[in-house]
């Protein structure tokens, strides 16, 4: 026995099964070690502590053994990390590299909540952008299309039947649109459920704080909360793995290394195999091996999910060729999977109890399965019904239906194109809302999210006028205030609610505009939540950060247009306002407030592979910062030098 033993007389104590009634359970649930394993532990510790003691003597050679071992020698805090990114920022990868040389990590529920909450906000912003931004909607559909196996030519150079026969192409787009929309909604549900679980765990941790003893079992209620969270994390990893299983081999960078067999007319199964005529290439073969191991349930169990995620992170950090093989879509799925893996690892740090979680969960399997099914009600409706053929017809991005020149100069033609694209997108979502409402498939979580946000829409084109003639009243922008709850979610009298451009918002709503020709109020209205926002502070920043904020909160005009933002500059800008940046896995970075009057963290994806944020993406980042923290461009001023 080692747990709770702190002196030479009891540390490593041998206890026979017949000497204590709980001895067998201690071994079974890994609260104690088998004598053979215990002897190995003692031998390892003997060599390790001798080595560490000699290191201390060499470093502190001016101190005698008596002083080093004396009662006056007090433990010192751990030194800061020596492994940081080139920006001087920490990352999970560096923490993993240092872990063997540091004090064993412990479960940090506050950090777990921060990661899960930030991920939930990210998924909500993704759904919102799909509803609000036609350009983003079209780009997401294009990414899903590019990662479908049907787009691969077979070994004879022929297209898949769904793409070779014009009348079948609609079936292909139905798969693309269903997968992209349903996956987005499901991710909100998944991370919402996980956040509920973590919050409940934190509540129970406070409730039982005085009863936690390493020598005793956890209170049953508290232990069951751990079991259900861990079970959900295990089950939810199947989603990203399944997406990668279908999308990795079809991704543009990897597609040339695989071949598709001719399609069997009587089957929908697509057979993919690695090409055998390729020369060996170490980095490529290792990347493919990692993914193939991930897709094999037995090999995944033997290798371990966290091990594979760490290996992918190491390869992408050290091998330039590895990055070239990972598309942005695949990178996003890896990031989702890696965050789930990290959350599982956090739970596994709760020792000594976590060592027995698997065995304890097996004894409570029925109750844990019932709990899981209770959280999956809306998933079945999403996946069981899909979005419907009418919505698919409205969502197919053909004939420039979603062309959205928001990054172009503001002209009558571009404004009309933007308004038409927005109208097409509204029609698409109105049809989805109608169907989900009819079958009660929209969850309370989704409804609550949509009712708290305001849709941004482009006003009609107004010819530029001279500044002296502008009255600045902004009255023409009122019709643009559109709460998304009107999209089939609000109360009504039996009629279908819409967001027509004649919608009138109560006057108590505060609106804010973003630029326009000359001194005209705006070409695009940015509408704030319906409650009056808190006054925001002013941040003095340097020129580098000011340029970033000027771009992400850009006020469009007729003649000017900003460019891209370097990712390092974006990190610098957020850190200069009081955020701490940490690279998680893949492309995901978490920005956590420190010394700010906000609590929530936020996730952003590092652009891949260019390292520069395109203007349209920077604009979306600005919208997310506005929705999450209420930030706007006038909050940032140049600091006096």
C-alpha positions as CSV (number, residue, x, y, z in Angstrom):
1,X,0.0,0.0,0.0
2,X,1.3,3.5,-0.9
3,X,-1.7,5.8,-0.8
4,X,-1.8,7.8,2.4
5,X,1.4,6.3,3.7
6,X,3.9,9.1,4.5
7,X,6.5,7.4,6.8
8,X,9.0,4.6,6.5
9,X,7.1,2.3,8.7
10,X,3.9,2.2,6.6
11,X,5.0,3.2,3.1
12,X,4.8,0.1,0.8
13,X,3.2,-1.9,3.6
14,X,2.3,-5.5,2.7
15,X,-1.3,-6.5,3.6
16,X,-2.5,-10.1,3.1
17,X,-6.0,-10.7,1.8
18,X,-6.9,-12.5,5.0
19,X,-5.6,-9.6,7.2
20,X,-8.1,-7.0,6.0
21,X,-11.7,-7.4,4.6
22,X,-11.1,-4.7,2.0
23,X,-7.7,-6.0,0.8
24,X,-9.1,-7.7,-2.3
25,X,-11.2,-4.7,-3.3
26,X,-8.1,-2.4,-2.9
27,X,-6.2,-4.6,-5.4
28,X,-9.2,-4.9,-7.7
29,X,-9.9,-1.2,-7.9
30,X,-6.2,-0.3,-8.0
31,X,-6.2,1.4,-4.6
32,X,-3.2,-0.8,-3.8
33,X,-0.6,-2.7,-5.9
34,X,0.1,-6.4,-6.4
35,X,3.2,-7.4,-4.4
36,X,5.2,-8.0,-7.6
37,X,4.2,-4.6,-9.1
38,X,4.7,-2.9,-5.7
39,X,8.3,-4.2,-5.6
40,X,8.9,-2.8,-9.1
41,X,7.5,0.6,-7.9
42,X,9.9,0.6,-5.0
43,X,12.9,-0.3,-7.1
44,X,12.1,2.5,-9.6
45,X,11.6,5.0,-6.8
46,X,14.8,4.0,-5.2
47,X,16.9,4.7,-8.3
48,X,14.9,7.8,-9.2
49,X,15.2,9.4,-5.8
50,X,18.9,8.6,-5.6
51,X,19.4,10.3,-8.9
52,X,17.4,13.4,-7.8
53,X,19.3,13.6,-4.5
54,X,22.6,13.5,-6.3
55,X,21.4,16.3,-8.6
56,X,20.5,18.5,-5.7
57,X,23.9,17.9,-4.0
58,X,25.6,18.9,-7.3
59,X,23.5,22.1,-7.7
60,X,23.7,23.0,-4.0
61,X,27.2,21.9,-3.4
62,X,27.8,24.7,-0.9
63,X,25.3,23.2,1.5
64,X,25.9,20.1,3.7
65,X,23.7,17.0,3.8
66,X,22.7,18.0,7.3
67,X,21.4,21.4,6.1
68,X,19.7,19.8,3.0
69,X,17.9,17.2,5.1
70,X,17.3,19.5,8.1
71,X,13.9,20.6,9.4
72,X,14.6,24.2,8.2
73,X,14.6,23.1,4.5
74,X,11.1,23.9,3.2
75,X,9.6,22.9,-0.1
76,X,9.9,25.5,-2.8
77,X,7.3,26.3,-5.5
78,X,7.8,24.7,-8.9
79,X,9.9,26.8,-11.4
80,X,8.0,28.2,-14.4
81,X,7.8,26.3,-17.6
82,X,11.0,26.4,-19.8
83,X,9.2,25.2,-22.9
84,X,7.1,27.9,-24.6
85,X,6.1,28.7,-28.1
86,X,8.1,31.2,-30.2
87,X,5.7,33.8,-28.8
88,X,6.7,33.1,-25.3
89,X,3.3,31.4,-24.7
90,X,2.4,28.1,-23.2
91,X,0.8,25.1,-24.9
92,X,-0.6,21.8,-23.9
93,X,2.2,20.2,-26.0
94,X,4.9,21.8,-23.9
95,X,3.0,20.8,-20.7
96,X,3.0,17.2,-21.9
97,X,6.7,17.3,-22.7
98,X,7.5,18.6,-19.2
99,X,5.1,16.4,-17.3
100,X,7.6,13.6,-16.5
101,X,9.8,16.1,-14.8
102,X,7.3,17.8,-12.7
103,X,5.1,17.1,-9.7
104,X,2.2,14.9,-10.9
105,X,-0.7,17.1,-12.2
106,X,-4.0,17.1,-10.4
107,X,-7.6,17.5,-11.6
108,X,-8.5,21.2,-12.1
109,X,-12.3,21.5,-12.5
110,X,-12.1,25.2,-13.1
111,X,-9.8,24.7,-16.0
112,X,-12.0,21.9,-17.3
113,X,-15.0,24.2,-17.2
114,X,-13.1,27.0,-18.9
115,X,-12.1,24.7,-21.9
116,X,-15.6,23.2,-22.3
117,X,-17.4,26.5,-22.0
118,X,-15.1,28.1,-24.6
119,X,-15.7,25.2,-26.9
120,X,-19.4,25.5,-26.5
121,X,-19.3,29.2,-27.3
122,X,-17.2,28.3,-30.4
123,X,-19.8,25.8,-31.6
124,X,-22.6,28.3,-31.0
125,X,-20.8,31.0,-33.0
126,X,-20.3,28.4,-35.8
127,X,-24.1,27.8,-36.0
128,X,-24.8,31.5,-35.9
129,X,-22.3,32.2,-38.7
130,X,-24.0,29.5,-40.8
131,X,-27.3,31.4,-40.3
132,X,-26.0,34.9,-40.7
133,X,-23.1,34.9,-43.2
134,X,-23.8,33.5,-46.7
135,X,-20.1,33.5,-47.6
136,X,-19.3,31.4,-44.5
137,X,-22.2,29.1,-45.2
138,X,-21.0,28.5,-48.8
139,X,-17.4,27.9,-47.6
140,X,-18.5,25.3,-45.0
141,X,-20.5,23.4,-47.7
142,X,-17.5,23.5,-50.0
143,X,-15.2,22.1,-47.3
144,X,-17.6,19.2,-46.6
145,X,-18.0,18.6,-50.3
146,X,-14.2,18.4,-50.8
147,X,-13.9,15.8,-48.1
148,X,-16.6,13.4,-49.4
149,X,-15.3,10.2,-50.8
150,X,-17.7,10.5,-53.7
151,X,-15.5,13.2,-55.1
152,X,-12.5,10.8,-55.6
153,X,-12.0,9.3,-59.0
154,X,-11.9,5.5,-59.1
155,X,-8.9,3.5,-60.2
156,X,-10.2,3.8,-63.8
157,X,-10.3,7.6,-63.6
158,X,-14.1,7.6,-63.5
159,X,-16.4,9.8,-61.3
160,X,-18.7,8.4,-58.7
161,X,-22.2,7.7,-60.1
162,X,-23.7,10.5,-58.0
163,X,-21.5,13.0,-59.7
164,X,-21.4,11.3,-63.1
165,X,-25.1,11.3,-63.6
166,X,-26.6,14.9,-63.5
167,X,-29.9,13.7,-62.1
168,X,-28.1,12.1,-59.1
169,X,-26.1,15.1,-58.1
170,X,-29.0,16.3,-55.9
171,X,-28.5,13.2,-53.8
172,X,-24.9,14.1,-53.3
173,X,-25.7,17.6,-52.2
174,X,-28.3,16.3,-49.8
175,X,-25.6,14.3,-48.1
176,X,-23.3,17.3,-48.0
177,X,-25.8,19.8,-46.6
178,X,-27.3,17.3,-44.1
179,X,-23.9,16.4,-42.7
180,X,-22.7,20.0,-42.4
181,X,-25.9,21.4,-40.8
182,X,-26.7,18.4,-38.5
183,X,-23.1,18.2,-37.3
184,X,-23.2,21.9,-36.4
185,X,-26.4,21.5,-34.4
186,X,-25.2,18.3,-32.7
187,X,-21.9,19.9,-31.6
188,X,-23.8,22.6,-29.7
189,X,-25.8,19.9,-28.0
190,X,-22.7,17.8,-27.2
191,X,-20.7,20.6,-25.6
192,X,-23.7,21.9,-23.9
193,X,-24.3,18.5,-22.2
194,X,-20.6,18.3,-21.3
195,X,-20.7,21.8,-19.7
196,X,-23.8,20.8,-17.7
197,X,-21.9,17.7,-16.5
198,X,-18.8,19.7,-15.5
199,X,-20.9,22.4,-13.7
200,X,-22.7,19.6,-11.7
201,X,-19.4,18.1,-10.9
202,X,-18.1,21.4,-9.5
203,X,-21.2,21.8,-7.4
204,X,-20.8,18.4,-5.9
205,X,-17.1,19.0,-5.3
206,X,-18.0,21.9,-3.1
207,X,-20.8,19.9,-1.4
208,X,-18.5,17.0,-0.4
209,X,-15.3,19.0,0.0
210,X,-14.9,18.0,3.7
211,X,-15.6,14.3,3.0
212,X,-12.9,13.6,0.4
213,X,-10.3,11.2,1.8
214,X,-7.8,9.2,-0.4
215,X,-8.3,6.3,2.0
216,X,-12.1,6.2,1.4
217,X,-14.4,5.8,-1.6
218,X,-16.0,8.9,-3.0
219,X,-19.6,9.7,-2.0
220,X,-21.8,7.8,-4.3
221,X,-23.5,10.9,-5.8
222,X,-20.1,12.6,-6.4
223,X,-18.6,9.4,-7.9
224,X,-21.6,8.9,-10.2
225,X,-21.2,12.4,-11.6
226,X,-17.6,11.5,-12.5
227,X,-18.8,8.2,-14.1
228,X,-21.4,9.9,-16.3
229,X,-19.0,12.7,-17.4
230,X,-16.3,10.2,-18.3
231,X,-18.8,8.0,-20.2
232,X,-20.1,10.9,-22.2
233,X,-16.5,11.9,-23.1
234,X,-15.8,8.4,-24.2
235,X,-19.0,8.2,-26.4
236,X,-18.6,11.6,-27.9
237,X,-15.1,10.8,-29.2
238,X,-16.8,8.5,-31.8
239,X,-18.2,11.5,-33.7
240,X,-14.9,13.2,-34.7
241,X,-13.3,9.8,-35.3
242,X,-16.2,8.8,-37.7
243,X,-15.9,12.1,-39.5
244,X,-12.2,11.7,-40.0
245,X,-12.6,8.1,-41.1
246,X,-14.7,9.3,-44.1
247,X,-13.0,12.6,-44.6
248,X,-9.3,12.1,-44.1
249,X,-8.6,9.9,-47.1
250,X,-10.8,12.1,-49.3
251,X,-9.1,15.4,-48.2
252,X,-7.3,17.1,-51.1
253,X,-3.7,16.7,-49.6
254,X,-4.1,13.0,-48.9
255,X,-6.4,11.9,-51.8
256,X,-3.5,11.2,-54.2
257,X,-2.2,8.5,-51.8
258,X,-5.4,6.5,-51.9
259,X,-7.6,5.0,-54.6
260,X,-11.3,4.3,-54.8
261,X,-12.5,1.1,-56.2
262,X,-15.2,1.1,-58.9
263,X,-18.6,1.6,-57.4
264,X,-20.9,-1.5,-57.0
265,X,-24.2,-0.4,-58.6
266,X,-26.1,-2.3,-55.9
267,X,-24.3,-0.8,-52.9
268,X,-23.7,2.5,-51.3
269,X,-20.5,1.4,-49.7
270,X,-17.4,3.1,-51.0
271,X,-14.2,1.1,-50.9
272,X,-11.0,3.0,-50.4
273,X,-7.5,1.5,-50.3
274,X,-4.0,3.0,-49.9
275,X,-2.0,2.9,-53.1
276,X,0.7,0.3,-53.3
277,X,2.7,1.9,-56.0
278,X,4.0,4.8,-53.9
279,X,7.6,5.1,-52.7
280,X,8.2,5.1,-48.9
281,X,8.1,8.5,-47.3
282,X,8.6,8.5,-43.5
283,X,6.4,11.5,-42.5
284,X,3.6,10.6,-44.8
285,X,3.6,7.0,-43.8
286,X,3.6,7.9,-40.1
287,X,0.7,10.3,-40.5
288,X,-1.3,7.7,-42.3
289,X,-0.4,5.1,-39.7
290,X,-1.6,7.3,-36.9
291,X,-5.0,7.8,-38.7
292,X,-5.4,4.2,-39.6
293,X,-4.7,3.2,-36.0
294,X,-7.3,5.8,-34.9
295,X,-9.9,4.2,-37.1
296,X,-9.3,0.7,-35.8
297,X,-11.1,0.2,-32.5
298,X,-8.8,-2.5,-31.2
299,X,-5.6,-0.7,-32.2
300,X,-6.9,2.5,-30.8
301,X,-7.5,0.8,-27.5
302,X,-3.9,-0.6,-27.4
303,X,-2.3,2.7,-28.5
304,X,-4.5,5.0,-26.5
305,X,-6.3,8.1,-27.8
306,X,-4.1,10.6,-25.9
307,X,-1.0,9.0,-27.3
308,X,-2.1,9.3,-30.9
309,X,-3.2,12.9,-30.3
310,X,0.2,13.8,-28.8
311,X,2.0,12.1,-31.7
312,X,-0.1,14.1,-34.3
313,X,0.8,17.3,-32.4
314,X,4.5,16.3,-32.3
315,X,4.5,15.5,-36.0
316,X,2.8,18.8,-37.0
317,X,5.2,20.8,-34.8
318,X,8.4,19.2,-35.9
319,X,7.8,18.0,-39.5
320,X,6.8,20.6,-42.1
321,X,5.7,17.9,-44.5
322,X,3.2,16.7,-41.9
323,X,1.4,20.0,-41.9
324,X,1.0,19.9,-45.7
325,X,-0.9,16.6,-45.4
326,X,-3.5,18.1,-43.0
327,X,-6.3,20.1,-44.5
328,X,-8.0,22.8,-42.4
329,X,-11.2,20.7,-42.2
330,X,-9.2,17.7,-41.0
331,X,-7.3,20.0,-38.6
332,X,-10.6,21.2,-37.1
333,X,-11.8,17.6,-36.5
334,X,-8.5,16.7,-34.9
335,X,-8.8,19.7,-32.6
336,X,-12.3,18.6,-31.6
337,X,-11.1,15.1,-30.9
338,X,-8.0,16.3,-29.1
339,X,-10.0,18.5,-26.7
340,X,-12.3,15.6,-25.9
341,X,-9.2,13.5,-25.2
342,X,-7.7,16.3,-23.0
343,X,-10.9,16.4,-21.0
344,X,-10.8,12.7,-20.5
345,X,-7.2,13.0,-19.3
346,X,-8.2,15.7,-16.9
347,X,-10.8,13.3,-15.3
348,X,-8.2,10.6,-15.2
349,X,-6.0,12.8,-13.1
350,X,-8.4,12.5,-10.1
351,X,-6.3,9.9,-8.4
352,X,-6.5,7.5,-6.6
353,X,-10.2,7.2,-7.5
354,X,-9.8,7.5,-11.2
355,X,-7.8,4.3,-11.3
356,X,-11.0,2.4,-10.5
357,X,-13.5,4.3,-12.6
358,X,-13.6,1.7,-15.4
359,X,-14.4,-1.1,-12.9
360,X,-16.9,1.0,-11.0
361,X,-18.6,2.1,-14.2
362,X,-19.0,-1.6,-15.3
363,X,-21.0,-2.3,-12.1
364,X,-23.3,0.6,-12.8
365,X,-23.5,0.2,-16.6
366,X,-27.3,0.3,-16.8
367,X,-27.7,3.5,-14.8
368,X,-24.9,5.2,-16.7
369,X,-26.5,4.1,-20.1
370,X,-29.8,5.4,-19.0
371,X,-28.3,8.8,-18.0
372,X,-26.6,9.0,-21.5
373,X,-29.9,8.2,-23.3
374,X,-31.6,11.0,-21.4
375,X,-29.2,13.5,-22.8
376,X,-29.5,12.3,-26.4
377,X,-33.2,13.0,-27.1
378,X,-32.7,15.8,-29.7
379,X,-29.8,14.0,-31.3
380,X,-32.1,11.3,-32.6
381,X,-34.5,13.8,-34.1
382,X,-31.6,15.6,-35.9
383,X,-30.0,12.5,-37.3
384,X,-33.3,10.6,-37.8
385,X,-35.1,13.2,-40.0
386,X,-32.4,15.4,-41.6
387,X,-33.2,18.9,-42.9
388,X,-35.6,17.7,-45.6
389,X,-35.6,17.9,-49.4
390,X,-37.1,21.5,-49.6
391,X,-34.3,22.9,-47.5
392,X,-31.7,21.0,-49.6
393,X,-33.1,22.6,-52.7
394,X,-32.7,26.0,-51.1
395,X,-29.2,25.3,-49.8
396,X,-27.5,24.0,-52.9
397,X,-24.8,26.6,-53.7
398,X,-25.4,26.8,-57.4
399,X,-25.7,29.8,-59.8
400,X,-23.9,32.1,-57.4
401,X,-26.8,31.8,-54.9
402,X,-24.5,32.6,-51.9
403,X,-22.0,34.9,-53.5
404,X,-21.2,37.4,-50.8
405,X,-18.7,40.1,-51.8
406,X,-18.4,41.6,-48.3
407,X,-14.7,42.0,-48.8
408,X,-15.2,44.0,-52.0
409,X,-15.5,47.8,-52.4
410,X,-19.0,49.0,-51.5
411,X,-20.9,49.5,-54.8
412,X,-24.5,49.2,-55.7
413,X,-23.9,45.9,-57.5
414,X,-22.0,44.4,-54.5
415,X,-24.6,45.6,-52.0
416,X,-27.4,44.1,-54.1
417,X,-25.5,40.8,-54.4
418,X,-25.0,40.7,-50.6
419,X,-28.7,41.4,-50.0
420,X,-29.7,38.7,-52.4
421,X,-27.3,36.1,-50.8
422,X,-28.7,37.0,-47.4
423,X,-32.2,36.6,-48.6
424,X,-31.4,33.2,-50.1
425,X,-29.8,32.1,-46.8
426,X,-32.8,33.3,-44.8
427,X,-35.1,31.3,-47.0
428,X,-33.0,28.2,-46.4
429,X,-33.0,28.5,-42.6
430,X,-36.7,29.5,-42.5
431,X,-37.5,26.1,-44.2
432,X,-35.3,24.2,-41.7
433,X,-36.9,26.1,-38.7
434,X,-40.3,25.3,-40.1
435,X,-39.6,21.6,-40.3
436,X,-37.8,21.3,-37.0
437,X,-40.7,23.2,-35.3
438,X,-43.3,20.8,-36.8
439,X,-41.5,17.7,-35.5
440,X,-40.4,19.4,-32.2
441,X,-36.8,18.8,-33.1
442,X,-35.4,22.1,-32.0
443,X,-33.9,21.7,-28.5
444,X,-34.4,24.2,-25.7
445,X,-30.6,24.8,-25.9
446,X,-30.7,25.8,-29.6
447,X,-33.9,27.9,-29.1
448,X,-32.3,29.8,-26.1
449,X,-29.2,30.5,-28.1
450,X,-31.1,31.9,-31.1
451,X,-33.4,34.0,-29.0
452,X,-30.5,35.8,-27.4
453,X,-28.9,37.0,-30.7
454,X,-29.7,39.5,-33.3
455,X,-29.3,38.8,-37.0
456,X,-27.2,41.3,-39.0
457,X,-28.4,42.2,-42.5
458,X,-27.3,44.6,-45.2
459,X,-29.5,47.7,-45.9
460,X,-30.4,48.9,-49.3
461,X,-27.8,50.8,-51.2
462,X,-27.8,54.6,-50.6
463,X,-25.9,56.8,-53.0
464,X,-22.9,58.5,-51.3
465,X,-23.7,62.1,-50.3
466,X,-21.5,64.9,-49.1
467,X,-20.8,65.0,-45.4
468,X,-22.5,68.4,-45.1
469,X,-25.8,66.9,-46.3
470,X,-25.8,63.9,-43.9
471,X,-28.1,64.3,-40.9
472,X,-26.8,61.2,-39.2
473,X,-30.2,60.2,-38.1
474,X,-29.8,56.6,-39.1
475,X,-33.5,56.1,-39.2
476,X,-33.3,53.9,-42.3
477,X,-31.4,51.3,-40.4
478,X,-34.3,50.3,-38.1
479,X,-35.7,47.6,-40.4
480,X,-32.3,45.7,-40.1
481,X,-32.8,44.8,-36.4
482,X,-34.0,41.2,-36.6
483,X,-34.0,38.8,-33.6
484,X,-33.4,35.3,-34.9
485,X,-36.0,34.0,-32.5
486,X,-38.5,35.3,-35.2
487,X,-37.3,32.5,-37.4
488,X,-40.0,30.1,-36.4
489,X,-39.0,30.1,-32.7
490,X,-41.0,33.0,-31.2
491,X,-44.5,33.1,-29.9
492,X,-47.2,33.5,-32.5
493,X,-50.8,33.2,-33.4
494,X,-50.4,30.2,-35.6
495,X,-48.8,32.1,-38.5
496,X,-45.3,31.5,-39.5
497,X,-43.0,34.1,-38.1
498,X,-40.5,35.6,-40.5
499,X,-37.7,38.1,-40.6
500,X,-38.9,40.2,-43.5
501,X,-37.1,43.4,-44.1
502,X,-40.1,45.3,-43.0
503,X,-39.7,44.0,-39.4
504,X,-40.0,46.8,-36.8
505,X,-38.0,46.5,-33.6
506,X,-39.0,48.3,-30.3
507,X,-37.3,51.6,-29.9
508,X,-35.6,50.6,-26.6
509,X,-33.1,48.5,-28.6
510,X,-29.7,50.2,-29.1
511,X,-28.2,49.9,-32.5
512,X,-24.7,50.4,-33.7
513,X,-23.6,50.9,-37.2
514,X,-20.4,50.1,-39.2
515,X,-19.2,52.5,-41.8
516,X,-20.6,53.6,-45.1
517,X,-20.0,55.8,-48.1
518,X,-18.8,59.2,-46.8
519,X,-20.7,60.2,-43.7
520,X,-23.7,58.1,-44.4
521,X,-24.7,56.1,-41.3
522,X,-23.7,52.7,-42.6
523,X,-23.7,50.2,-45.5
524,X,-24.0,47.3,-43.0
525,X,-25.7,47.6,-39.6
526,X,-24.3,45.8,-36.6
527,X,-27.2,45.3,-34.2
528,X,-26.5,44.7,-30.5
529,X,-28.5,42.5,-28.1
530,X,-31.8,43.9,-27.0
531,X,-30.6,44.9,-23.5
532,X,-28.5,47.9,-23.0
533,X,-24.8,46.8,-22.9
534,X,-22.5,47.7,-20.0
535,X,-20.2,50.6,-20.6
536,X,-16.9,49.3,-22.0
537,X,-13.4,50.5,-21.0
538,X,-10.9,52.0,-23.4
539,X,-7.7,50.0,-24.1
540,X,-4.6,51.9,-25.0
541,X,-2.6,49.6,-27.3
542,X,0.6,49.8,-29.4
543,X,0.6,50.3,-33.2
544,X,0.8,46.6,-33.9
545,X,-2.3,45.8,-31.8
546,X,-4.2,48.9,-33.0
547,X,-3.8,47.8,-36.6
548,X,-5.3,44.4,-35.7
549,X,-8.3,45.8,-33.9
550,X,-8.8,48.4,-36.7
551,X,-9.1,45.5,-39.1
552,X,-11.3,43.1,-37.2
553,X,-13.7,45.9,-36.2
554,X,-13.4,47.4,-39.7
555,X,-15.9,50.1,-40.8
556,X,-16.4,49.6,-44.5
557,X,-16.2,52.5,-46.9
558,X,-16.5,52.9,-50.7
559,X,-12.7,53.1,-51.3
560,X,-10.7,51.5,-48.6
561,X,-10.1,47.8,-47.9
562,X,-7.8,46.2,-45.2
563,X,-5.6,43.2,-45.8
564,X,-4.7,40.0,-43.9
565,X,-3.6,39.8,-40.3
566,X,-0.6,37.8,-39.2
567,X,-1.6,35.2,-36.6
568,X,1.2,36.3,-34.3
569,X,-0.1,39.9,-34.5
570,X,-3.6,38.7,-33.6
571,X,-2.3,36.9,-30.5
572,X,-0.2,40.0,-29.5
573,X,-3.3,42.2,-29.8
574,X,-5.5,40.0,-27.5
575,X,-2.7,39.5,-25.0
576,X,-2.1,43.3,-24.9
577,X,-5.6,43.8,-23.6
578,X,-5.3,41.2,-20.8
579,X,-5.8,37.8,-22.3
580,X,-3.5,34.8,-21.7
581,X,-3.1,32.7,-24.8
582,X,-2.6,28.9,-24.7
583,X,-2.3,26.6,-27.7
584,X,-4.5,23.6,-27.1
585,X,-4.4,20.9,-29.8
586,X,-4.3,21.2,-33.6
587,X,-5.3,24.7,-34.6
588,X,-7.2,25.6,-31.5
589,X,-5.9,28.4,-29.2
590,X,-7.7,29.3,-26.0
591,X,-7.6,33.0,-24.8
592,X,-8.4,33.3,-21.1
593,X,-9.1,36.7,-19.5
594,X,-6.7,37.7,-16.8
595,X,-7.2,41.0,-15.0
596,X,-10.3,41.8,-17.1
597,X,-13.9,42.2,-16.0
598,X,-15.0,39.2,-18.0
599,X,-14.8,35.5,-17.1
600,X,-15.4,33.5,-20.2
601,X,-12.5,32.2,-22.3
602,X,-12.8,32.1,-26.1
603,X,-11.3,29.8,-28.8
604,X,-9.9,30.8,-32.1
605,X,-8.4,28.6,-34.8
606,X,-4.9,29.4,-36.1
607,X,-5.1,29.8,-39.9
608,X,-3.7,26.8,-41.7
609,X,-1.4,26.6,-43.6
610,X,-0.7,30.2,-44.4
611,X,-0.4,31.7,-40.9
612,X,-2.4,34.7,-41.9
613,X,-6.0,35.5,-41.2
614,X,-7.9,36.5,-44.3
615,X,-10.0,39.7,-44.0
616,X,-13.3,37.9,-44.0
617,X,-12.2,35.6,-41.3
618,X,-10.8,38.5,-39.3
619,X,-14.2,40.2,-39.6
620,X,-15.9,37.1,-38.2
621,X,-13.4,37.1,-35.3
622,X,-14.5,40.7,-34.6
623,X,-18.1,39.7,-34.5
624,X,-17.4,36.9,-32.1
625,X,-15.5,39.3,-29.8
626,X,-18.5,41.7,-30.0
627,X,-21.0,39.0,-29.2
628,X,-19.0,37.5,-26.3
629,X,-17.5,40.6,-24.7
630,X,-19.4,43.5,-26.2
631,X,-16.1,44.8,-27.8
632,X,-16.2,47.3,-30.6
633,X,-13.6,49.3,-32.6
634,X,-13.9,52.6,-30.7
635,X,-12.7,50.9,-27.5
636,X,-9.1,50.7,-28.7
637,X,-6.8,53.8,-29.0
638,X,-3.1,54.2,-29.7
639,X,-1.1,54.4,-26.5
640,X,1.0,57.5,-26.2
641,X,4.7,56.8,-26.8
